[in-house]
Amino acid sequence: MTARWTEPARAAVAEARGAARSGRPQRRAQPDRATRDALQQEMLEEVRALRAFAISLTRDGTQADDLVQETLMKAWSNLGSFTPGTNMRAWLFTILRNTFYSERRKARREVADEDGERAGDLAVKPSHDGRLNLRDFRRAFAQLSDEQREVLILVGALQHSYEDAAAMCGVRVGTIKSRLNRGRARLAELMGLDGRQATEATDPITSAVVAQNGRNAG
C-alpha cells in the first residue's frame, strides 16, 4: 500500500477508535487489543481493492475516496460483528456496497435522473482500428446498471465465486448469474461484439480496468 492511502486509511480507523473510546454506541463488543491490531492491518491491506471497487461503482475518484473512508469507519465501529479468520475483503465489500446504495437512494430523492441526458449516447463502437481499448470499454461499462457492474467486477474481474458474490450482494446465486449474463450481453451490444467475444473479452478487460483503478490509489 502506498503512503498516499495508508495515512488516510489509518485516520479513518483512528476516528472510529475515538468514537468507541468516547462512549458513542457500538453495535457489538469490540475484540481485545491484539485482535483489533491484527484486524486493522487486514483492513489496511484491502484499501487498494476497496478503492478499485468504489471507483468502478461511483465512476468518480473523489466520491470513491469518501466511500472508502466511510466504509473503513463503519467497519471499525462494527468490528465485533466480524469473525477473525473469515473473508475480510468480502466483509468490507459488503459494507462498501451497502453504503453506496444507501447514499445512491438518498441522492435519487434529491437529484433528477440523468438517464434522459444520456439517451443519445447509448452505443459505443470499437476504435477505428477495430480493437477494443480501455476508453471504449469504460464508456460502455459506465452505461450498465449498478448491479450489473458490480457483478462483473466481483465475479468476472476479481474472480469471486457465485456464492461469495451472492453473500456480498445479499441476493440468491441465481440472481448473480442472471445479472452477470445480462451485463455481458449488454456490453456485447454496446461494443458490437458477438456472444462468444463478450465472455472472452469483457472479463479480462474488466480486470484491467479494476487493476488500473487500484493503481490509481497510489
N, CA and C of each residue as an Amber inpcrd file, in Angstrom:
protein
   654
   0.8480000  -1.1920000   0.0000000   0.0000000   0.0000000   0.0000000
   0.8790000   1.2360000   0.0000000   0.4540000   2.2430000  -0.7620000
   1.2530000   3.4450000  -0.8500000   1.0080000   4.3480000   0.3420000
   1.9550000   5.2710000   0.5490000   1.8230000   6.2130000   1.6640000
   0.5870000   7.0780000   1.4910000   0.2420000   7.3670000   0.2300000
  -0.9150000   8.2220000  -0.0230000  -2.1720000   7.6580000   0.6170000
  -2.3250000   6.3300000   0.5640000  -3.5420000   5.7530000   1.1120000
  -3.3820000   5.2140000   2.5170000  -2.1750000   4.9210000   2.9280000
  -2.0020000   4.3940000   4.2770000  -2.4550000   5.3930000   5.3230000
  -2.0380000   6.6420000   5.2070000  -2.3720000   7.6280000   6.2230000
  -3.8620000   7.9580000   6.2840000  -4.5470000   8.2230000   5.1360000
  -5.9840000   8.4630000   5.2290000  -6.7390000   7.2600000   5.7880000
  -6.3080000   6.0600000   5.4150000  -6.9850000   4.8650000   5.9150000
  -6.7970000   4.7440000   7.4200000  -5.5790000   4.9750000   7.8800000
  -5.3250000   4.9290000   9.3230000  -6.1340000   6.0090000  10.0370000
  -6.2740000   7.1710000   9.3980000  -7.0320000   8.2610000  10.0140000
  -8.4960000   7.8710000  10.1900000  -9.0450000   7.1970000   9.1930000
 -10.4430000   6.7650000   9.2900000 -10.6280000   5.7750000  10.4290000
  -9.6950000   4.8390000  10.5310000  -9.7780000   3.8560000  11.6090000
  -9.5800000   4.5350000  12.9590000  -8.6520000   5.4980000  13.0200000
  -8.4030000   6.2060000  14.2750000  -9.6390000   6.9720000  14.7210000
 -10.3510000   7.5600000  13.7610000 -11.5660000   8.3010000  14.1100000
 -12.6180000   7.3550000  14.6830000 -12.7300000   6.1850000  14.0840000
 -13.6880000   5.2030000  14.5940000 -13.2800000   4.7280000  15.9850000
 -11.9670000   4.5670000  16.1910000 -11.4900000   4.1790000  17.5210000
 -11.8440000   5.2520000  18.5450000 -11.7100000   6.5080000  18.1340000
 -12.0520000   7.6000000  19.0300000 -13.5190000   7.5830000  19.4000000
 -14.3500000   7.2300000  18.4220000 -15.7840000   7.1330000  18.6990000
 -16.0550000   6.0660000  19.7400000 -15.3270000   4.9620000  19.6240000
 -15.5220000   3.8750000  20.5890000 -15.1010000   4.3110000  21.9870000
 -13.9730000   5.0340000  22.0670000 -13.4830000   5.4670000  23.3800000
 -14.3760000   6.5380000  23.9860000 -15.0300000   7.3370000  23.1350000
 -15.8460000   8.4370000  23.6420000 -17.1800000   7.9740000  24.1840000
 -17.4570000   6.7000000  24.0020000 -18.6990000   6.1750000  24.5470000
 -19.8570000   6.2010000  23.5850000 -19.6030000   6.5930000  22.3310000
 -20.6780000   6.5310000  21.3590000 -21.0820000   5.0790000  21.1740000
 -22.3800000   4.7920000  20.9410000 -22.8560000   3.4160000  20.9340000
 -22.1800000   2.5510000  19.8770000 -21.7890000   1.3540000  20.2560000
 -21.2320000   0.3540000  19.3570000 -22.2190000  -0.8120000  19.3070000
 -22.3430000  -1.4310000  18.1320000 -23.3370000  -2.4760000  17.9840000
 -22.9680000  -3.7440000  18.7550000 -21.6840000  -4.0610000  18.7970000
 -21.2530000  -5.2600000  19.5000000 -19.9680000  -4.9560000  20.2500000
 -19.6710000  -5.8060000  21.2190000 -18.4360000  -5.6270000  21.9780000
 -17.2420000  -5.7640000  21.0480000 -16.2540000  -4.8730000  21.2230000
 -15.0490000  -4.9120000  20.4130000 -14.1270000  -6.0350000  20.8810000
 -13.3470000  -6.6380000  19.9610000 -12.3880000  -7.6670000  20.3580000
 -11.2400000  -7.0680000  21.1600000 -10.3790000  -7.9370000  21.6980000
  -9.2650000  -7.4560000  22.5010000  -8.2660000  -6.6940000  21.6310000
  -7.3260000  -6.0160000  22.3040000  -6.4280000  -5.1130000  21.5820000
  -5.5830000  -5.8320000  20.5360000  -5.0340000  -6.9890000  20.8720000
  -4.1900000  -7.7090000  19.9220000  -4.9860000  -8.0900000  18.6730000
  -6.2150000  -8.5220000  18.8800000  -7.0610000  -8.8850000  17.7470000
  -7.4050000  -7.6530000  16.9290000  -7.7020000  -6.5460000  17.6080000
  -8.0130000  -5.3000000  16.8930000  -6.8490000  -4.8530000  16.0340000
  -5.6370000  -4.9300000  16.5870000  -4.4540000  -4.5100000  15.8230000
  -4.2690000  -5.3760000  14.5840000  -4.4830000  -6.6840000  14.7340000
  -4.3390000  -7.6030000  13.6040000  -5.4040000  -7.3240000  12.5470000
  -6.6250000  -7.0680000  12.9990000  -7.7100000  -6.7970000  12.0650000
  -7.5280000  -5.4450000  11.3780000  -6.9700000  -4.4790000  12.1080000
  -6.6920000  -3.1920000  11.4890000  -5.7150000  -3.3600000  10.3260000
  -4.6920000  -4.1790000  10.5240000  -3.7250000  -4.4140000   9.4570000
  -4.3950000  -5.0820000   8.2620000  -5.2830000  -6.0380000   8.5330000
  -6.0180000  -6.6880000   7.4480000  -6.8510000  -5.6730000   6.6740000
  -7.4930000  -4.7890000   7.3970000  -8.3130000  -3.7720000   6.7470000
  -7.4700000  -2.8700000   5.8550000  -6.3310000  -2.4410000   6.3630000
  -5.4650000  -1.5480000   5.5910000  -4.9470000  -2.2250000   4.3260000
  -4.7320000  -3.5330000   4.3960000  -4.2430000  -4.2670000   3.2250000
  -5.2960000  -4.3550000   2.1250000  -6.5590000  -4.1190000   2.4620000
  -7.6330000  -4.2090000   1.4720000  -8.0160000  -2.8550000   0.8900000
  -7.3560000  -1.7820000   1.3010000  -7.7410000  -0.4460000   0.8480000
  -7.6390000  -0.3010000  -0.6620000  -6.5660000  -0.8220000  -1.2450000
  -6.4070000  -0.7020000  -2.7040000  -7.5720000  -1.3720000  -3.4350000
  -7.9290000  -2.5850000  -3.0150000  -9.0480000  -3.2910000  -3.6470000
 -10.3630000  -2.5650000  -3.3980000 -10.5260000  -2.0280000  -2.1920000
 -11.7310000  -1.2730000  -1.8700000 -11.8790000  -0.0620000  -2.7880000
 -10.7750000   0.6560000  -2.9820000 -10.8670000   1.8620000  -3.8040000
 -11.1470000   1.5090000  -5.2610000 -10.5490000   0.4220000  -5.7540000
 -10.8220000  -0.0020000  -7.1260000 -12.2990000  -0.3410000  -7.2950000
 -12.8540000  -1.0390000  -6.3200000 -14.2790000  -1.3870000  -6.3640000
 -15.1360000  -0.1240000  -6.2690000 -14.7460000   0.7880000  -5.3940000
 -15.5060000   2.0250000  -5.2050000 -15.5080000   2.8810000  -6.4690000
 -14.3630000   2.9870000  -7.1360000 -14.2910000   3.7650000  -8.3730000
 -15.1710000   3.1450000  -9.4410000 -15.1710000   1.8080000  -9.5100000
 -15.9820000   1.1310000 -10.5170000 -17.4670000   1.3690000 -10.2810000
 -17.8660000   1.5350000  -9.0370000 -19.2710000   1.7940000  -8.7220000
 -19.6330000   3.2660000  -8.9080000 -18.7920000   4.1520000  -8.3700000
 -19.1250000   5.5750000  -8.3830000 -18.7300000   6.2810000  -9.6710000
 -17.6740000   5.7550000 -10.3370000 -17.1110000   6.3770000 -11.5480000
 -16.5830000   7.7770000 -11.2640000 -16.1720000   7.9880000 -10.0130000
 -15.6580000   9.3030000  -9.6090000 -14.6440000   9.1000000  -8.4900000
 -13.4150000   9.6020000  -8.6990000 -12.3480000   9.3790000  -7.7400000
 -12.6210000   9.9690000  -6.3670000 -13.1520000  11.1940000  -6.3410000
 -13.4110000  11.8410000  -5.0570000 -14.5090000  11.1170000  -4.2900000
 -15.5770000  10.7570000  -4.9840000 -16.6530000  10.0140000  -4.3280000
 -16.1590000   8.6550000  -3.8470000 -15.2890000   8.0410000  -4.6340000
 -14.7420000   6.7410000  -4.2390000 -13.9180000   6.8730000  -2.9650000
 -13.1050000   7.9260000  -2.8760000 -12.3100000   8.1480000  -1.6660000
 -13.2110000   8.2990000  -0.4410000 -14.2800000   9.0870000  -0.5980000
 -15.2050000   9.2910000   0.5200000 -15.8860000   7.9820000   0.9050000
 -16.2300000   7.1910000  -0.1010000 -16.9100000   5.9170000   0.1430000
 -16.0030000   4.9410000   0.8840000 -14.7260000   4.9120000   0.5090000
 -13.7720000   4.0350000   1.1960000 -13.5930000   4.4730000   2.6430000
 -13.4580000   5.7750000   2.8620000 -13.3070000   6.2840000   4.2230000
 -14.5100000   5.9100000   5.0920000 -15.6920000   6.1060000   4.5410000
 -16.9110000   5.7770000   5.2760000 -16.9750000   4.2790000   5.5690000
 -16.5540000   3.4910000   4.5970000 -16.5500000   2.0320000   4.7750000
 -15.6240000   1.6200000   5.9100000 -14.4350000   2.1950000   5.9430000
 -13.4700000   1.8500000   6.9940000 -13.9810000   2.2570000   8.3720000
 -14.6140000   3.4050000   8.4410000 -15.1490000   3.8530000   9.7260000
 -16.2710000   2.9420000  10.2070000 -17.1610000   2.5720000   9.2960000
 -18.2510000   1.6690000   9.6620000 -17.7030000   0.3020000  10.0630000
 -16.7080000  -0.1630000   9.3170000 -16.1310000  -1.4780000   9.6110000
 -15.5050000  -1.4870000  11.0030000 -14.7430000  -0.4390000  11.3100000
 -14.0940000  -0.4100000  12.6270000 -15.1230000  -0.2930000  13.7440000
 -16.1420000   0.5160000  13.5330000 -17.1610000   0.6880000  14.5570000
 -17.9530000  -0.5910000  14.8070000 -17.9800000  -1.4720000  13.8140000
 -18.7280000  -2.7260000  13.9340000 -17.8030000  -3.9380000  13.9030000
 -16.5720000  -3.7330000  14.3670000 -15.5750000  -4.7930000  14.2800000
 -16.0050000  -6.0580000  15.0230000 -16.8170000  -5.8850000  16.0420000
 -17.2680000  -7.0390000  16.7920000 -18.1290000  -7.9910000  15.9900000
 -18.6640000  -7.5220000  14.8590000 -19.5040000  -8.3880000  14.0280000
 -18.6840000  -9.2100000  13.0340000 -17.3740000  -8.9300000  12.9580000
 -16.5140000  -9.6870000  12.0460000 -15.8800000 -10.8620000  12.7850000
 -15.8660000 -12.0090000  12.1500000 -15.2530000 -13.2040000  12.7340000
 -13.8300000 -13.3410000  12.2260000 -12.8150000 -13.1750000  13.0950000
 -11.4230000 -13.3070000  12.6540000 -11.1950000 -14.6430000  11.9550000
 -10.4470000 -14.5920000  10.8690000 -10.1690000 -15.8000000  10.1100000
 -11.0840000 -15.9970000   8.9260000 -12.1660000 -15.2030000   8.8560000
 -13.0500000 -15.2880000   7.7010000 -12.6160000 -14.2500000   6.6680000
 -13.4210000 -14.0670000   5.6270000 -13.0330000 -13.2630000   4.4760000
 -13.1980000 -11.7670000   4.7510000 -12.0920000 -11.0970000   5.0710000
 -12.1270000  -9.6660000   5.3670000 -12.5620000  -8.8590000   4.1450000
 -12.0480000  -9.2050000   2.9740000 -12.4050000  -8.4410000   1.7760000
 -13.9030000  -8.5180000   1.5020000 -14.4680000  -9.7050000   1.6010000
 -15.8990000  -9.8580000   1.3460000 -16.7060000  -9.0290000   2.3310000
 -16.2800000  -9.0150000   3.5840000 -16.9820000  -8.2440000   4.6150000
 -16.9130000  -6.7530000   4.3140000 -15.7290000  -6.2650000   3.9640000
 -15.5750000  -4.8450000   3.6440000 -16.3360000  -4.4650000   2.3790000
 -16.2930000  -5.3300000   1.3740000 -17.0200000  -5.0550000   0.1360000
 -18.5190000  -4.9580000   0.4030000 -19.0210000  -5.8090000   1.2940000
 -20.4440000  -5.7700000   1.6320000 -20.8030000  -4.4360000   2.2700000
 -19.9730000  -3.9770000   3.1990000 -20.2130000  -2.6740000   3.8390000
 -20.1490000  -1.5590000   2.8090000 -19.1560000  -1.6240000   1.9230000
 -18.9840000  -0.5770000   0.9190000 -20.1860000  -0.4970000  -0.0140000
 -20.6320000  -1.6460000  -0.5250000 -21.7490000  -1.6140000  -1.4800000
 -23.0430000  -1.1900000  -0.7910000 -23.2470000  -1.6230000   0.4550000
 -24.4490000  -1.2030000   1.1690000 -24.4490000   0.3040000   1.3980000
 -23.2760000   0.8470000   1.7150000 -23.1450000   2.2960000   1.8890000
 -23.3970000   3.0220000   0.5760000 -22.8480000   2.4890000  -0.4950000
 -23.0220000   3.0900000  -1.8210000 -24.4980000   3.1690000  -2.1940000
 -25.2050000   2.0550000  -2.0390000 -26.6120000   2.0400000  -2.4380000
 -27.4800000   2.8940000  -1.5170000 -27.1180000   2.9520000  -0.2550000
 -27.8470000   3.8070000   0.6680000 -27.7160000   5.2740000   0.2640000
 -26.4830000   5.6800000  -0.0550000 -26.2500000   7.0600000  -0.4780000
 -26.8870000   7.3350000  -1.8390000 -26.8920000   6.3080000  -2.6950000
 -27.4960000   6.4610000  -4.0170000 -28.9980000   6.7000000  -3.9050000
 -29.6420000   5.9770000  -3.0010000 -31.0840000   6.1610000  -2.8150000
 -31.3900000   7.5750000  -2.3210000 -30.5480000   8.0800000  -1.4070000
 -30.7440000   9.4450000  -0.9170000 -30.5820000  10.4470000  -2.0500000
 -29.5520000  10.2260000  -2.8750000 -29.2810000  11.1610000  -3.9740000
 -30.4290000  11.1740000  -4.9740000 -31.0190000  10.0190000  -5.2120000
 -32.1070000   9.9500000  -6.1860000 -33.3390000  10.7070000  -5.7160000
 -33.4580000  10.8470000  -4.4220000 -34.5900000  11.6170000  -3.9090000
 -34.3420000  13.1110000  -4.0300000 -33.0690000  13.4820000  -4.2310000
 -32.7140000  14.8960000  -4.2610000 -32.3810000  15.4210000  -5.6560000
 -31.9080000  14.5160000  -6.5260000 -31.4310000  14.9510000  -7.8390000
 -32.2220000  14.2460000  -8.9340000 -32.5540000  14.9540000  -9.9810000
 -33.2920000  14.3590000 -11.0980000 -32.4460000  13.3130000 -11.7860000
 -33.0990000  12.2900000 -12.3030000 -32.4060000  11.2140000 -13.0160000
 -31.7660000  11.7670000 -14.2810000 -30.5240000  11.3560000 -14.5460000
 -29.7970000  11.8750000 -15.7050000 -29.9220000  10.9660000 -16.9200000
 -30.7010000   9.8700000 -16.8200000 -30.7530000   8.9220000 -17.9270000
 -31.1940000   9.5830000 -19.2260000 -32.1280000  10.5320000 -19.1220000
 -32.6010000  11.1900000 -20.3270000 -31.5110000  11.9390000 -21.0530000
 -30.5680000  12.4790000 -20.2790000 -29.4810000  13.2320000 -20.8880000
 -28.4990000  12.3060000 -21.5990000 -28.5030000  11.0170000 -21.2160000
 -27.5640000  10.0770000 -21.8270000 -28.1960000   9.2950000 -22.9650000
 -29.4690000   9.5130000 -23.2210000 -30.1820000   8.6770000 -24.1840000
 -29.5340000   8.6900000 -25.5590000 -28.9080000   9.8060000 -25.9050000
 -28.3020000   9.8910000 -27.2270000 -26.9200000   9.2930000 -27.3120000
 -26.4340000   8.7080000 -26.2280000 -25.0480000   8.2050000 -26.2210000
 -25.0150000   6.7650000 -25.7180000 -25.9210000   5.9250000 -26.2390000
 -26.0460000   4.5700000 -25.7270000 -25.1870000   3.5630000 -26.4790000
 -24.7200000   3.9170000 -27.6280000 -23.9350000   2.9570000 -28.4000000
 -22.4720000   3.3610000 -28.3930000 -21.6140000   2.4130000 -28.1280000
 -20.1730000   2.6440000 -28.1290000 -19.5470000   1.7100000 -29.1410000
 -18.8350000   2.2510000 -30.0800000 -18.1990000   1.4200000 -31.1070000
 -16.7170000   1.2550000 -30.7990000 -16.1170000   0.1320000 -31.2240000
 -14.6730000  -0.0290000 -31.0490000 -13.9210000   1.0660000 -31.7710000
 -12.6560000   1.2980000 -31.3930000 -11.8640000   2.3150000 -32.0420000
 -11.6990000   2.0230000 -33.5240000 -11.2280000   3.0340000 -34.2320000
 -11.1970000   2.9650000 -35.6870000 -10.4140000   1.7720000 -36.1970000
  -9.4670000   1.2410000 -35.4320000  -8.6730000   0.0990000 -35.9010000
  -9.3530000  -1.2260000 -35.5760000 -10.5790000  -1.1640000 -35.0120000
 -11.3320000  -2.3810000 -34.7550000 -10.9790000  -3.0850000 -33.4720000
 -10.0290000  -2.5820000 -32.7320000  -9.6220000  -3.2350000 -31.4880000
 -10.2740000  -2.5540000 -30.2970000 -10.5670000  -3.3710000 -29.2870000
 -11.1260000  -2.8130000 -28.0620000 -10.0340000  -2.0920000 -27.2860000
 -10.3560000  -0.9960000 -26.6430000  -9.3970000  -0.3660000 -25.7410000
 -10.1230000   0.0230000 -24.4600000  -9.3610000   0.3970000 -23.4660000
  -9.9390000   0.6750000 -22.1660000 -10.8990000   1.8500000 -22.2020000
 -10.6260000   2.8500000 -23.0130000 -11.5230000   4.0060000 -23.0670000
 -12.8880000   3.6050000 -23.6080000 -12.8950000   2.8320000 -24.7060000
 -14.1620000   2.3540000 -25.2470000 -14.9140000   1.5280000 -24.2200000
 -14.1540000   0.6450000 -23.5580000 -14.7890000  -0.2530000 -22.5950000
 -15.3550000   0.5240000 -21.4110000 -14.5990000   1.5060000 -20.9130000
 -15.0810000   2.2990000 -19.7740000 -16.3920000   2.9970000 -20.1180000
 -16.4950000   3.5260000 -21.3250000 -17.7150000   4.2190000 -21.7270000
 -18.8910000   3.2570000 -21.7400000 -18.6730000   2.0610000 -22.2660000
 -19.7480000   1.0660000 -22.2970000 -20.0640000   0.5640000 -20.8910000
 -19.0110000   0.3060000 -20.1240000 -19.1770000  -0.2280000 -18.7670000
 -19.9830000   0.7380000 -17.9000000 -19.7680000   2.0390000 -18.0900000
 -20.4610000   3.0450000 -17.2910000 -21.9560000   3.0690000 -17.5760000
 -22.3710000   2.5140000 -18.6980000 -23.7780000   2.5400000 -19.0670000
 -24.5530000   1.3260000 -18.5420000 -23.8550000   0.3900000 -17.9190000
 -24.5360000  -0.7360000 -17.2940000 -25.2050000  -0.2810000 -16.0050000
 -26.1490000  -1.0710000 -15.5360000 -26.7560000  -0.7700000 -14.2410000
 -25.7230000  -0.9980000 -13.1420000 -25.9470000  -0.4020000 -11.9770000
 -25.0350000  -0.5940000 -10.8470000 -24.8820000  -2.0790000 -10.5280000
 -26.0060000  -2.8020000 -10.5410000 -25.9830000  -4.2230000 -10.1820000
 -25.1730000  -5.0420000 -11.1750000 -25.2930000  -4.7220000 -12.4640000
 -24.5260000  -5.4550000 -13.4660000 -23.0360000  -5.1570000 -13.3560000
 -22.6980000  -3.8840000 -13.1240000 -21.2890000  -3.5220000 -12.9960000
 -20.6380000  -4.2440000 -11.8270000 -21.3050000  -4.2450000 -10.6790000
 -20.6780000  -4.8340000  -9.5060000 -20.4820000  -6.3380000  -9.6670000
 -21.4290000  -7.0290000 -10.3250000 -21.2810000  -8.4700000 -10.5160000
 -20.1580000  -8.7730000 -11.5110000 -20.0450000  -7.9670000 -12.5570000
 -18.9390000  -8.1490000 -13.4900000 -17.5970000  -7.9330000 -12.7960000
 -17.5630000  -6.9970000 -11.8440000 -16.3350000  -6.7550000 -11.0900000
 -16.0480000  -7.9200000 -10.1420000 -17.0600000  -8.3070000  -9.3570000
 -16.8410000  -9.3260000  -8.3270000 -16.5360000 -10.6910000  -8.9250000
 -17.3060000 -11.0980000  -9.9240000 -17.1540000 -12.4440000 -10.4920000
 -16.2030000 -12.4430000 -11.6830000 -16.4320000 -11.5010000 -12.6200000
 -15.6290000 -11.5020000 -13.8340000 -14.2020000 -11.0360000 -13.6340000
 -14.0250000  -9.9700000 -12.8280000 -12.6840000  -9.3910000 -12.6680000
 -11.9480000  -9.9240000 -11.4440000 -12.6180000  -9.9290000 -10.2900000
 -11.9550000 -10.3250000  -9.0460000 -12.0500000 -11.8210000  -8.7580000
 -12.7900000 -12.5350000  -9.6070000 -12.8560000 -14.0000000  -9.5440000
 -13.4560000 -14.5320000  -8.2480000 -14.3700000 -13.7720000  -7.6420000
 -15.0970000 -14.3210000  -6.5080000 -16.0760000 -15.3700000  -7.0250000
 -16.3790000 -16.3570000  -6.2090000 -17.3430000 -17.3750000  -6.6000000
 -18.7390000 -16.7730000  -6.6470000 -19.6500000 -17.4600000  -7.3250000
 -21.0330000 -17.0130000  -7.3370000 -21.5730000 -16.9270000  -5.9120000
 -21.2080000 -17.9090000  -5.1070000 -21.7040000 -17.9540000  -3.7380000
 -21.2100000 -16.7590000  -2.9280000 -19.9100000 -16.4300000  -3.0500000
 -19.3680000 -15.2840000  -2.3140000 -20.0030000 -13.9780000  -2.8000000
 -20.1460000 -13.8500000  -4.1190000 -20.7550000 -12.6380000  -4.6670000
 -22.2000000 -12.4910000  -4.1910000 -22.9150000 -13.6150000  -4.1400000
 -24.2990000 -13.5770000  -3.6730000 -24.3660000 -13.1270000  -2.2160000
 -23.4240000 -13.6190000  -1.3980000 -23.3970000 -13.2280000   0.0110000
 -23.0900000 -11.7430000   0.1520000 -22.1410000 -11.2320000  -0.6360000
 -21.7820000  -9.8160000  -0.5670000 -22.9200000  -8.9160000  -1.0200000
 -23.6730000  -9.3680000  -2.0150000 -24.7430000  -8.5430000  -2.5780000
 -26.0880000  -8.7950000  -1.9050000 -26.1530000  -9.8120000  -1.0520000
 -27.3920000 -10.0940000  -0.3430000 -28.5020000 -10.6160000  -1.2340000
 -28.1280000 -11.4000000  -2.2680000 -29.1210000 -11.9530000  -3.1870000
 -28.8390000 -13.4380000  -3.3930000 -29.6950000 -14.1030000  -4.1550000
 -29.5070000 -15.5170000  -4.4550000 -28.4400000 -15.7120000  -5.5280000
 -27.8670000 -16.9080000  -5.5370000 -26.8520000 -17.2360000  -6.5490000
 -27.4430000 -17.0920000  -7.9500000 -28.6800000 -17.5140000  -8.1240000
 -29.3150000 -17.3940000  -9.4310000 -29.4160000 -15.9530000  -9.9020000
 -29.6150000 -15.0380000  -8.9640000 -29.6850000 -13.6230000  -9.3110000
 -28.3270000 -13.1190000  -9.7880000 -27.2600000 -13.5680000  -9.1220000
 -25.9000000 -13.1870000  -9.5360000 -25.6280000 -13.6700000 -10.9520000
 -25.9640000 -14.9190000 -11.2360000 -25.7260000 -15.4710000 -12.5740000
 -26.5280000 -14.7090000 -13.6270000 -27.7650000 -14.3710000 -13.2810000
 -28.6120000 -13.6300000 -14.2160000 -28.0430000 -12.2460000 -14.5030000
 -27.6060000 -11.5390000 -13.4470000 -27.0370000 -10.2000000 -13.6270000
 -25.7520000 -10.2700000 -14.4450000 -24.9510000 -11.3010000 -14.1980000
 -23.7000000 -11.4540000 -14.9360000 -23.9820000 -11.6630000 -16.4200000
 -24.9190000 -12.5440000 -16.7220000 -25.2460000 -12.8120000 -18.1230000
 -25.8350000 -11.5810000 -18.8070000 -26.7130000 -10.8690000 -18.0980000
 -27.3030000  -9.6690000 -18.6930000 -26.2550000  -8.5800000 -18.8860000
 -25.3270000  -8.4790000 -17.9280000 -24.2650000  -7.4830000 -18.0530000
 -23.3630000  -7.7600000 -19.2330000 -22.9720000  -9.0270000 -19.3990000
 -22.1300000  -9.3880000 -20.5400000 -22.8620000  -9.1600000 -21.8580000
 -24.1560000  -9.5090000 -21.8780000 -24.9350000  -9.3250000 -23.1050000
 -25.0640000  -7.8410000 -23.4540000 -25.2620000  -7.0000000 -22.4280000
 -25.3820000  -5.5650000 -22.6770000 -24.0600000  -4.9840000 -23.1700000
 -22.9550000  -5.4240000 -22.5690000 -21.6490000  -4.9740000 -23.0460000
 -21.4120000  -5.4050000 -24.4840000 -21.8040000  -6.6300000 -24.7960000
 -21.6380000  -7.1240000 -26.1630000 -22.4160000  -6.2490000 -27.1430000
 -23.6260000  -5.8610000 -26.7350000 -24.4420000  -4.9970000 -27.5870000
 -23.8000000  -3.6310000 -27.7650000 -23.3350000  -3.0450000 -26.6630000
 -22.7400000  -1.7100000 -26.7220000 -21.4310000  -1.6780000 -27.4900000
 -20.6690000  -2.7850000 -27.3800000 -19.3500000  -2.8300000 -28.0080000
 -19.3760000  -3.4590000 -29.3960000 -20.5420000  -3.9370000 -29.8270000
 -20.6340000  -4.5590000 -31.1380000 -19.9520000  -5.9030000 -31.2070000
 -20.0130000  -6.6800000 -30.1040000 -19.3770000  -7.9940000 -30.0500000
 -20.4320000  -9.0830000 -30.1890000 -19.9800000 -10.2670000 -30.6360000
 -20.9060000 -11.3910000 -30.6260000 -20.8430000 -12.0500000 -29.2530000
 -21.7120000 -13.0240000 -29.0100000 -21.8260000 -13.6230000 -27.6870000
 -20.5440000 -14.2390000 -27.1800000 -19.8000000 -14.9500000 -28.0320000
 -18.5620000 -15.6040000 -27.6010000 -17.5130000 -14.5720000 -27.2460000
 -17.4190000 -13.5140000 -28.0510000 -16.4600000 -12.4510000 -27.7610000
 -16.7770000 -11.7510000 -26.4470000 -18.0660000 -11.6450000 -26.1200000
 -18.4570000 -10.9480000 -24.8930000 -17.8410000 -11.6120000 -23.6820000
 -17.8880000 -12.9550000 -23.6300000 -17.3200000 -13.6730000 -22.4940000
 -15.8070000 -13.6440000 -22.5180000 -15.2100000 -13.8230000 -23.7060000
 -13.7570000 -13.8900000 -23.8180000 -13.0930000 -12.5400000 -23.5970000
 -13.7640000 -11.4500000 -23.9830000 -13.1370000 -10.1320000 -23.9380000
 -13.4980000  -9.3240000 -22.7030000 -14.7700000  -9.3950000 -22.2760000
 -15.1960000  -8.4610000 -21.2410000 -14.5710000  -8.7340000 -19.8860000
 -14.4200000 -10.0040000 -19.4960000 -13.8440000 -10.2900000 -18.1790000
 -12.3920000  -9.8310000 -18.0780000 -11.5240000 -10.1510000 -19.0650000
 -10.1410000  -9.6500000 -18.9810000 -10.0550000  -8.1290000 -18.9980000
 -10.9150000  -7.4770000 -19.7960000 -10.8480000  -6.0180000 -19.8510000
 -11.3870000  -5.4130000 -18.5590000 -12.4320000  -6.0280000 -17.9900000
 -12.9190000  -5.5570000 -16.6940000 -11.8070000  -5.6730000 -15.6620000
 -11.0680000  -6.7880000 -15.6960000  -9.9410000  -6.9740000 -14.7700000
  -8.9120000  -5.8660000 -14.9510000  -8.6350000  -5.5040000 -16.2100000
  -7.6580000  -4.4490000 -16.4810000  -8.1330000  -3.1060000 -15.9460000
  -9.4270000  -2.8210000 -16.0970000  -9.9790000  -1.5600000 -15.5940000
  -9.8920000  -1.5140000 -14.0740000 -10.2690000  -2.6090000 -13.4140000
 -10.2100000  -2.6600000 -11.9510000  -8.7660000  -2.5220000 -11.4740000
  -7.8350000  -3.1940000 -12.1590000  -6.4220000  -3.1040000 -11.7880000
  -5.9280000  -1.6730000 -11.9500000  -6.3550000  -0.9980000 -13.0210000
  -5.9500000   0.3950000 -13.2310000  -6.5240000   1.2870000 -12.1310000
  -7.7820000   1.0270000 -11.7550000  -8.3830000   1.7890000 -10.6530000
  -7.5800000   1.6000000  -9.3680000  -7.1230000   0.3600000  -9.1450000
  -6.3190000   0.0890000  -7.9530000  -4.9820000   0.8030000  -8.0000000
  -4.3560000   0.8340000  -9.1740000  -3.0740000   1.5270000  -9.2960000
  -3.2410000   3.0210000  -9.0780000  -4.4050000   3.5400000  -9.4520000
  -4.6600000   4.9740000  -9.2630000  -4.7500000   5.3430000  -7.7900000
  -4.8200000   4.3390000  -6.9180000  -4.8120000   4.6290000  -5.4780000
  -3.4250000   5.0160000  -5.0240000  -2.4430000   4.7540000  -5.8630000
  -1.0690000   5.0410000  -5.4700000  -0.6570000   6.4470000  -5.7670000
